[in-house]
C-alpha cells in the first residue's frame, strides 16, 4: 500500500514536471495527422482552454448540416468542462489525448478511437501531458446545438485524471454541489490529493520525495496525516463548474422515435429545466397514449392542433404545428385547421393562431397567401351551406330551423350561410376530417356538451365510428386533461352505447 501511494505521488509530480518542460516546447504547432492544423483558436474560444489549441474547419457547405473541424492540442492543453445541447462525435486522428465525462474516469484516446457524446453531457477533452493530440470534432444536430461552457479542468485534476488515479477520477457523490465549492484552487486540489494519500506520521518519506532544494515539494503536497480533505473537494473532484443539474429525461424507445419523427431531433427547452416533467409527459403522450387506436399520423396531428386552438395553447400549437408539417400535413391543411376553428372557437381566440401559422410557413419558405379554398360566393353561400348541413346531420336540420322562434331565425341562417357555407364547405379538408376537428375543439372547450353530442352524430353520419372517436379522445387526453376527456367519453357512451 505504501509503495502504491508513493507511485501515485510520484506520478503527480512527474506530470507537473512534464507540463513545465512541455511549456518550453510549444511555440510551433505540430502536424500529427493528415488533416490541417489550422490557426490558433480565437479569443472567443481560447478563453475556455488551458494551453494552446488550433482549429481547422474541414466542411463549408452549411446545407449539409454536418460541421466537421480538426482540433489540435499542444501537450497539456485541454478545454473546460462543457456540454453540447445537440451532442458531439470525436474521432482521434493523431497523437495521444484524453476524454472524460462527468462522473467517469478519463479515457485515453489514440488514433482511430471514436467518442460519442450525448446531448447535455458534461465532459472535457485534450492532449496528454507529453503528447500533441488531434481529433475531428463532428457537430451533431447543428440546428439546435449550442455549447455551454463550465469550469476549467485545473492542474491537479488534469494530472490525476491523466495518471489514472481512481480517487480523483471517480464518480462524484453529487453533481449538485455549489459552484463555489467545486471550483477549488489548484493548491486546495493538490492538498486534497495529498490528504487522500496521507501516510501515518511514522512512515518515512523516501529520499526521492525529500524536501531537497533541487526538487522542492509544495507545502500543499506534504504527506502530513493531519491534513484533512477539504469539504469542497469531498467526492466531487470530477464535477464541472456548474449550477445544480438534474439528469436528462429518460425516454422510452417509442417516445424517442416519435419525437424524432415529429421534431427532427429538436429538444424541448423544458428537457433542461424540467426533465422530470418532460420524462413523464413524453413517455405518456408519445409512447403510452400513442399506442391506442389506429389514427393516421396526419389526422392525429390535425386533431391535436384543433385542440390546442380551442385551449388557447399557443406554445404547444407552434410546437405541434412544426411536427405536423414534418410528417406531411400540408400548408393548406394547416391553414384549414385554423379556419375551421373560427366558427366554433371564435375569431378573437383564433386570430393569434392565424399569425402563428403564417410565421411558421414563412420561415419554411412558403409564399403567402396560399391558394384559396373557398367553395361558395355571396350568392351561393346560404344554399350550399344548408346543403352541407343536411349532408352531415340529415333532416334534423329542417326540424331545427322550423322549431326556431322568429326572433332567432337569423341565427339559423347564420349557421347555414356562415358556419357551413363560408367555412365547413371549404376545400383542403374533407368532411370526415372537418368533423373530427370540430369534435376535438368542442371536447377541449368544455361546457359544450349539447353541441358535442350533435357532432358525435355528425361524425357517425360521415363515416367516423365510435372506435375512431375514442381514438381521438384518447390522443387529446394529454392536451385537454382528464375532466374534459371524461365528459367527452360520457357523451360518446350516451350517443353510442357499448352494446351497439
C-alpha positions as CSV (number, residue, x, y, z in Angstrom):
1,X,0.0,0.0,0.0
2,X,2.8,2.3,0.9
3,X,4.5,1.7,-2.4
4,X,1.3,2.3,-4.3
5,X,0.9,5.7,-2.6
6,X,4.5,6.6,-3.4
7,X,3.9,5.7,-7.0
8,X,0.8,7.9,-7.2
9,X,2.5,10.8,-5.6
10,X,5.5,10.5,-7.9
11,X,3.1,10.3,-10.9
12,X,1.6,13.6,-9.9
13,X,5.0,15.3,-9.5
14,X,6.2,13.8,-12.8
15,X,3.1,15.1,-14.6
16,X,3.7,18.5,-13.2
17,X,7.3,18.4,-14.3
18,X,6.2,17.3,-17.8
19,X,3.9,20.2,-18.0
20,X,6.7,22.7,-17.1
21,X,9.0,21.1,-19.7
22,X,6.4,21.0,-22.4
23,X,5.6,24.6,-21.8
24,X,9.0,25.5,-23.2
25,X,8.4,23.5,-26.4
26,X,5.0,24.6,-27.6
27,X,5.8,27.6,-29.9
28,X,5.1,25.8,-33.2
29,X,2.0,23.7,-33.9
30,X,2.8,20.1,-34.8
31,X,1.0,18.4,-37.7
32,X,0.4,14.9,-36.4
33,X,-2.4,13.8,-38.8
34,X,-3.4,14.0,-42.5
35,X,-5.7,16.9,-41.6
36,X,-4.5,20.5,-41.5
37,X,-3.6,22.0,-38.1
38,X,-5.3,25.4,-38.8
39,X,-5.0,28.6,-36.8
40,X,-4.8,29.3,-33.2
41,X,-8.2,29.4,-31.5
42,X,-9.7,32.9,-31.5
43,X,-10.2,34.6,-28.1
44,X,-13.9,33.7,-28.3
45,X,-12.9,30.1,-27.7
46,X,-9.4,30.1,-26.3
47,X,-10.6,31.6,-23.0
48,X,-12.2,28.2,-22.4
49,X,-8.9,26.3,-22.9
50,X,-5.9,25.7,-20.7
51,X,-2.9,25.9,-23.1
52,X,-2.9,26.4,-26.8
53,X,-5.2,24.7,-29.3
54,X,-5.6,25.1,-33.1
55,X,-8.7,24.8,-35.3
56,X,-9.1,23.9,-38.9
57,X,-12.6,23.8,-40.3
58,X,-13.0,21.0,-42.8
59,X,-16.5,21.4,-44.1
60,X,-18.0,24.6,-45.6
61,X,-21.4,23.6,-47.0
62,X,-23.9,24.6,-44.3
63,X,-26.7,23.0,-46.3
64,X,-25.3,19.6,-45.4
65,X,-25.8,20.2,-41.7
66,X,-22.6,18.3,-40.7
67,X,-19.9,20.7,-39.5
68,X,-16.6,19.0,-39.1
69,X,-13.3,20.5,-37.8
70,X,-9.9,19.3,-36.9
71,X,-8.8,20.4,-33.4
72,X,-5.1,20.1,-32.4
73,X,-4.0,20.5,-28.8
74,X,-0.4,21.1,-27.7
75,X,0.8,18.8,-24.8
76,X,-1.1,19.5,-21.6
77,X,-3.8,21.5,-23.4
78,X,-7.4,20.8,-22.6
79,X,-10.7,22.6,-22.8
80,X,-13.0,23.4,-19.9
81,X,-15.8,21.2,-18.7
82,X,-18.6,21.8,-21.2
83,X,-21.7,20.3,-22.9
84,X,-23.4,20.5,-26.2
85,X,-27.2,20.6,-26.5
86,X,-27.1,18.5,-29.6
87,X,-24.2,16.2,-28.7
88,X,-20.9,15.7,-30.5
89,X,-18.7,13.0,-32.0
90,X,-14.9,13.0,-31.6
91,X,-12.6,10.9,-33.8
92,X,-9.0,10.8,-32.7
93,X,-6.7,11.2,-35.7
94,X,-3.2,11.9,-34.2
95,X,-1.1,11.8,-31.1
96,X,-2.5,10.9,-27.7
97,X,-5.2,12.5,-25.7
98,X,-7.9,12.1,-23.1
99,X,-11.6,12.4,-22.8
100,X,-13.5,12.5,-19.5
101,X,-17.3,12.6,-18.9
102,X,-18.7,13.8,-15.7
103,X,-18.7,11.0,-13.1
104,X,-16.4,8.7,-15.1
105,X,-12.7,8.1,-15.2
106,X,-10.7,9.7,-18.0
107,X,-10.3,7.7,-21.2
108,X,-7.1,7.6,-23.2
109,X,-7.6,8.4,-26.9
110,X,-5.4,7.1,-29.7
111,X,-5.8,7.5,-33.5
112,X,-9.0,5.7,-34.6
113,X,-10.8,6.0,-31.3
114,X,-14.3,7.4,-31.5
115,X,-16.2,9.1,-28.7
116,X,-20.0,9.6,-29.0
117,X,-21.0,12.4,-26.6
118,X,-24.7,12.5,-25.6
119,X,-26.6,15.8,-25.6
120,X,-26.0,17.9,-22.5
121,X,-23.4,15.5,-21.1
122,X,-20.7,17.5,-19.2
123,X,-17.2,16.5,-20.3
124,X,-13.7,17.7,-21.2
125,X,-11.0,16.5,-23.7
126,X,-7.5,17.4,-24.6
127,X,-3.9,16.3,-25.1
128,X,-1.8,14.0,-22.9
129,X,0.8,15.9,-20.8
130,X,3.6,14.7,-23.0
131,X,2.0,14.5,-26.4
132,X,0.3,16.6,-29.1
133,X,-3.2,15.4,-29.9
134,X,-5.6,15.9,-32.8
135,X,-9.2,14.9,-33.2
136,X,-12.0,15.6,-35.6
137,X,-15.0,17.3,-33.9
138,X,-18.3,16.5,-35.6
139,X,-21.2,18.6,-34.6
140,X,-24.4,16.6,-34.4
141,X,-27.9,18.1,-34.6
142,X,-26.4,21.5,-35.7
143,X,-29.7,23.2,-35.9
144,X,-30.2,23.1,-32.1
145,X,-26.6,22.6,-31.0
146,X,-25.2,25.1,-28.5
147,X,-22.1,24.9,-26.3
148,X,-22.4,25.5,-22.5
149,X,-19.0,26.3,-21.1
150,X,-18.5,25.3,-17.4
151,X,-15.4,25.5,-15.1
152,X,-11.8,24.8,-16.0
153,X,-10.0,21.5,-15.5
154,X,-7.4,22.6,-13.0
155,X,-3.8,21.2,-13.0
156,X,-4.4,18.8,-10.1
157,X,-7.5,17.3,-11.6
158,X,-5.9,17.0,-15.0
159,X,-2.7,15.4,-13.6
160,X,-4.8,12.9,-11.6
161,X,-7.1,12.1,-14.4
162,X,-4.3,11.5,-17.0
163,X,-2.4,9.5,-14.4
164,X,-5.4,7.3,-13.9
165,X,-5.8,7.9,-10.2
166,X,-9.2,6.5,-9.2
167,X,-9.5,8.6,-6.1
168,X,-9.7,11.7,-8.2
169,X,-11.3,10.4,-11.4
170,X,-14.2,8.6,-9.7
171,X,-17.8,9.4,-9.9
172,X,-18.8,12.4,-7.7
173,X,-21.2,11.8,-5.0
174,X,-23.3,14.7,-6.1
175,X,-23.3,16.8,-9.2
176,X,-25.3,19.5,-7.4
177,X,-22.5,20.9,-5.2
178,X,-22.4,24.7,-5.2
179,X,-20.2,26.1,-7.9
180,X,-18.0,27.9,-5.3
181,X,-17.4,24.6,-3.5
182,X,-16.5,22.7,-6.7
183,X,-14.2,25.5,-8.0
184,X,-11.4,24.7,-5.7
185,X,-8.0,26.2,-6.5
186,X,-5.1,24.2,-7.7
187,X,-3.5,24.4,-4.3
188,X,-6.5,23.0,-2.5
189,X,-6.9,20.3,-5.1
190,X,-3.4,19.1,-4.6
191,X,-3.9,19.3,-0.8
192,X,-6.9,17.1,-1.2
193,X,-4.9,14.6,-3.2
194,X,-2.2,14.5,-0.6
195,X,-4.7,14.1,2.2
196,X,-6.4,11.3,0.4
197,X,-3.0,9.6,0.1
198,X,-1.8,10.6,3.6
199,X,0.6,8.3,5.5
200,X,1.0,7.8,9.2
201,X,3.5,10.1,10.8
202,X,5.7,7.1,11.4
203,X,6.1,6.4,7.7
204,X,9.4,7.8,6.4
205,X,9.4,9.9,3.2
206,X,11.8,8.3,0.7
207,X,14.8,10.3,-0.5
208,X,13.2,10.8,-3.9
209,X,10.4,12.6,-2.2
210,X,12.5,14.6,0.3
211,X,12.4,18.4,0.6
212,X,15.7,18.9,-1.1
213,X,16.3,22.3,-2.7
214,X,16.6,20.6,-6.1
215,X,13.1,19.5,-6.1
216,X,11.0,21.3,-3.5
217,X,7.7,19.8,-2.7
218,X,5.0,22.4,-2.1
219,X,3.5,22.6,1.3
220,X,0.2,21.5,-0.1
221,X,1.9,18.2,-1.2
222,X,3.2,17.4,2.2
223,X,2.4,13.9,3.5
224,X,1.1,15.0,6.8
225,X,-1.5,12.6,8.1
226,X,-3.2,15.5,9.8
227,X,-4.2,17.2,6.5
228,X,-8.0,16.9,6.2
229,X,-9.8,16.6,2.9
230,X,-11.4,19.9,2.2
231,X,-15.2,19.7,2.3
232,X,-15.4,21.4,-1.1
233,X,-13.4,18.6,-2.7
234,X,-15.0,15.6,-0.9
235,X,-16.1,13.1,-3.6
236,X,-16.7,15.9,-6.1
237,X,-13.4,16.3,-7.9
238,X,-14.9,15.5,-11.3
239,X,-17.9,17.8,-11.0
240,X,-17.7,20.7,-13.5
241,X,-18.2,24.3,-12.5
242,X,-22.0,24.5,-12.9
243,X,-25.1,25.1,-11.0
244,X,-27.4,22.3,-9.8
245,X,-28.3,20.0,-12.6
246,X,-30.8,17.2,-12.8
247,X,-30.5,14.1,-15.0
248,X,-31.7,14.2,-18.6
249,X,-35.2,12.8,-19.2
250,X,-35.2,9.0,-19.6
251,X,-37.5,8.4,-22.5
252,X,-38.8,5.1,-23.8
253,X,-37.7,4.0,-27.2
254,X,-41.2,4.6,-28.6
255,X,-41.2,8.2,-27.3
256,X,-37.7,8.8,-28.7
257,X,-38.8,7.5,-32.1
258,X,-41.9,9.6,-32.1
259,X,-40.1,12.8,-31.1
260,X,-37.5,12.1,-33.8
261,X,-40.3,11.7,-36.4
262,X,-42.1,14.8,-35.4
263,X,-39.4,17.2,-34.3
264,X,-36.3,16.1,-36.2
265,X,-34.1,15.8,-33.1
266,X,-35.1,19.2,-31.6
267,X,-35.4,19.1,-27.8
268,X,-37.8,21.0,-25.7
269,X,-36.3,23.7,-23.6
270,X,-38.0,22.1,-20.6
271,X,-35.8,19.0,-21.0
272,X,-33.1,21.1,-19.4
273,X,-35.1,22.9,-16.8
274,X,-37.9,20.4,-16.0
275,X,-36.5,17.0,-17.0
276,X,-38.9,15.0,-14.7
277,X,-42.0,16.7,-16.3
278,X,-40.8,16.0,-19.8
279,X,-40.0,12.4,-18.9
280,X,-43.5,11.9,-17.6
281,X,-45.3,13.8,-20.3
282,X,-43.3,12.5,-23.3
283,X,-43.4,8.9,-22.2
284,X,-47.1,9.0,-21.6
285,X,-48.0,11.0,-24.7
286,X,-45.6,9.7,-27.3
287,X,-45.3,6.1,-26.1
288,X,-48.3,5.0,-23.9
289,X,-51.1,7.1,-25.4
290,X,-49.8,6.8,-28.9
291,X,-50.2,3.0,-28.7
292,X,-54.0,3.3,-28.5
293,X,-56.1,3.4,-31.7
294,X,-55.1,3.5,-35.3
295,X,-55.4,7.1,-36.3
296,X,-53.0,8.0,-39.1
297,X,-50.3,10.4,-38.0
298,X,-51.7,13.4,-40.1
299,X,-55.2,13.1,-38.7
300,X,-53.9,12.8,-35.2
301,X,-51.7,15.9,-35.5
302,X,-54.5,17.9,-37.0
303,X,-56.8,17.0,-34.2
304,X,-54.1,18.0,-31.7
305,X,-53.8,21.3,-33.5
306,X,-57.5,21.9,-33.3
307,X,-57.5,21.0,-29.6
308,X,-54.6,23.5,-29.0
309,X,-56.6,26.3,-30.7
310,X,-59.6,25.6,-28.5
311,X,-57.4,25.5,-25.4
312,X,-55.6,28.8,-26.4
313,X,-52.4,26.8,-26.2
314,X,-50.1,28.9,-28.4
315,X,-46.8,27.5,-27.4
316,X,-47.9,23.9,-27.8
317,X,-49.7,24.7,-31.0
318,X,-46.5,26.1,-32.5
319,X,-44.5,23.1,-31.5
320,X,-47.1,20.6,-32.8
321,X,-47.5,22.6,-36.0
322,X,-43.8,22.1,-36.7
323,X,-44.3,18.4,-36.0
324,X,-47.4,18.2,-38.2
325,X,-45.7,19.8,-41.2
326,X,-42.7,17.5,-40.7
327,X,-45.0,14.4,-41.0
328,X,-46.8,15.5,-44.1
329,X,-49.6,17.9,-43.1
330,X,-49.6,20.4,-46.0
331,X,-49.6,24.2,-45.6
332,X,-53.2,24.3,-46.9
333,X,-54.3,21.7,-44.4
334,X,-52.7,23.5,-41.6
335,X,-54.4,26.8,-42.6
336,X,-57.8,25.0,-42.9
337,X,-57.5,23.6,-39.4
338,X,-57.2,27.2,-38.2
339,X,-60.0,28.5,-40.4
340,X,-62.3,25.6,-39.3
341,X,-61.8,26.9,-35.7
342,X,-63.2,30.4,-36.4
343,X,-67.0,29.5,-36.2
344,X,-66.5,27.1,-33.3
345,X,-63.9,28.9,-31.2
346,X,-64.4,32.5,-32.3
347,X,-62.1,34.8,-34.2
348,X,-60.9,36.5,-31.0
349,X,-59.3,33.3,-29.8
350,X,-58.3,32.1,-33.3
351,X,-56.5,35.1,-34.7
352,X,-53.3,34.5,-32.8
353,X,-53.1,31.0,-34.4
354,X,-53.5,32.5,-37.9
355,X,-50.4,34.6,-37.2
356,X,-48.5,31.6,-35.8
357,X,-49.2,29.5,-38.9
358,X,-48.2,32.4,-41.1
359,X,-44.9,32.9,-39.3
360,X,-44.1,29.2,-39.3
361,X,-44.9,28.8,-43.0
362,X,-43.0,31.9,-44.0
363,X,-39.9,30.7,-42.1
364,X,-40.2,27.5,-44.1
365,X,-40.2,29.4,-47.4
366,X,-43.9,29.1,-48.1
367,X,-45.2,32.0,-50.1
368,X,-48.4,33.6,-48.8
369,X,-51.3,33.8,-49.4
370,X,-51.9,30.2,-50.2
371,X,-54.3,29.1,-53.0
372,X,-57.9,30.0,-52.0
373,X,-60.1,27.2,-50.8
374,X,-63.5,29.0,-50.7
375,X,-66.2,26.9,-52.4
376,X,-69.1,29.5,-52.3
377,X,-69.9,33.0,-53.3
378,X,-72.0,35.6,-51.6
379,X,-74.9,34.5,-53.7
380,X,-74.5,30.7,-53.1
381,X,-73.2,30.6,-49.5
382,X,-76.5,30.0,-47.8
383,X,-77.8,27.4,-50.3
384,X,-74.5,25.5,-50.4
385,X,-74.1,25.8,-46.6
386,X,-77.5,24.4,-45.9
387,X,-76.8,21.5,-48.3
388,X,-73.6,20.7,-46.4
389,X,-75.5,20.9,-43.1
390,X,-78.1,18.4,-44.3
391,X,-75.4,16.1,-45.8
392,X,-73.9,15.8,-42.3
393,X,-76.9,16.0,-40.0
394,X,-79.8,14.9,-42.2
395,X,-83.4,16.0,-41.9
396,X,-83.0,17.2,-38.3
397,X,-81.7,20.5,-39.8
398,X,-85.2,21.2,-41.2
399,X,-86.8,20.4,-37.9
400,X,-84.3,22.6,-36.1
401,X,-85.0,25.6,-38.4
402,X,-88.7,25.1,-38.1
403,X,-88.6,25.0,-34.3
404,X,-86.6,28.2,-34.0
405,X,-88.6,31.2,-32.8
406,X,-89.0,34.0,-35.3
407,X,-86.6,36.3,-33.4
408,X,-83.9,33.7,-33.5
409,X,-84.3,32.6,-37.2
410,X,-81.4,34.8,-38.1
411,X,-79.0,32.6,-36.1
412,X,-80.2,29.5,-38.0
413,X,-79.5,31.4,-41.2
414,X,-76.0,32.3,-40.0
415,X,-75.3,28.7,-39.1
416,X,-76.1,27.7,-42.7
417,X,-74.5,30.6,-44.6
418,X,-71.6,31.5,-42.4
419,X,-70.6,28.4,-40.4
420,X,-71.2,25.8,-43.1
421,X,-71.3,27.9,-46.2
422,X,-68.2,30.1,-45.5
423,X,-66.1,27.6,-43.5
424,X,-67.2,23.9,-43.5
425,X,-67.7,23.8,-47.2
426,X,-64.2,24.9,-48.0
427,X,-61.7,22.8,-49.8
428,X,-58.4,21.5,-48.4
429,X,-60.0,19.0,-46.0
430,X,-62.8,16.5,-46.5
431,X,-66.0,16.3,-44.4
432,X,-64.7,13.4,-42.2
433,X,-61.6,15.3,-41.1
434,X,-63.5,18.5,-40.6
435,X,-66.0,16.7,-38.3
436,X,-63.1,15.2,-36.3
437,X,-61.6,18.7,-35.9
438,X,-64.9,20.1,-34.7
439,X,-65.3,17.2,-32.3
440,X,-61.7,17.9,-31.0
441,X,-62.5,21.6,-30.5
442,X,-65.8,21.1,-28.7
443,X,-64.2,18.5,-26.5
444,X,-61.4,20.8,-25.4
445,X,-63.6,23.9,-25.0
446,X,-65.7,22.2,-22.3
447,X,-69.2,23.3,-21.4
448,X,-70.3,22.4,-25.0
449,X,-71.8,19.0,-24.3
450,X,-75.1,19.6,-26.3
451,X,-73.0,20.6,-29.4
452,X,-70.6,17.8,-28.7
453,X,-73.4,15.3,-28.8
454,X,-74.7,16.7,-32.0
455,X,-71.3,16.4,-33.7
456,X,-70.8,12.9,-32.4
457,X,-73.9,12.1,-34.5
458,X,-72.4,14.2,-37.4
459,X,-69.2,12.1,-37.2
460,X,-71.2,8.9,-37.4
461,X,-73.1,10.2,-40.4
462,X,-69.9,11.0,-42.4
463,X,-68.3,7.7,-41.5
464,X,-66.3,8.2,-38.3
465,X,-67.3,5.4,-36.0
466,X,-67.0,5.1,-32.2
467,X,-63.6,3.5,-32.4
468,X,-62.3,6.5,-34.3
469,X,-63.8,9.0,-31.9
470,X,-62.4,7.1,-28.9
471,X,-59.0,7.2,-30.5
472,X,-59.3,11.0,-31.0
473,X,-60.4,11.4,-27.3
474,X,-57.5,9.3,-26.1
475,X,-54.9,11.2,-28.2
476,X,-56.2,14.5,-26.9
477,X,-56.1,13.5,-23.2
478,X,-52.6,14.8,-22.6
479,X,-53.5,18.2,-24.0
480,X,-57.1,18.7,-22.8
481,X,-56.9,17.0,-19.4
482,X,-58.9,14.3,-17.7
483,X,-62.1,16.3,-16.8
484,X,-63.0,17.2,-20.4
485,X,-61.8,13.8,-21.6
486,X,-64.2,12.0,-19.2
487,X,-67.0,14.4,-20.2
488,X,-66.5,13.6,-23.8
489,X,-66.4,9.9,-23.2
490,X,-69.7,10.2,-21.2
491,X,-71.3,11.9,-24.2
492,X,-69.9,9.3,-26.5
493,X,-71.3,6.5,-24.5
494,X,-74.6,8.2,-24.2
495,X,-74.8,8.6,-28.0
496,X,-73.4,5.2,-28.9
497,X,-73.9,2.7,-26.0
498,X,-71.3,-0.1,-25.8
499,X,-73.8,-2.8,-26.8
500,X,-74.5,-1.2,-30.1
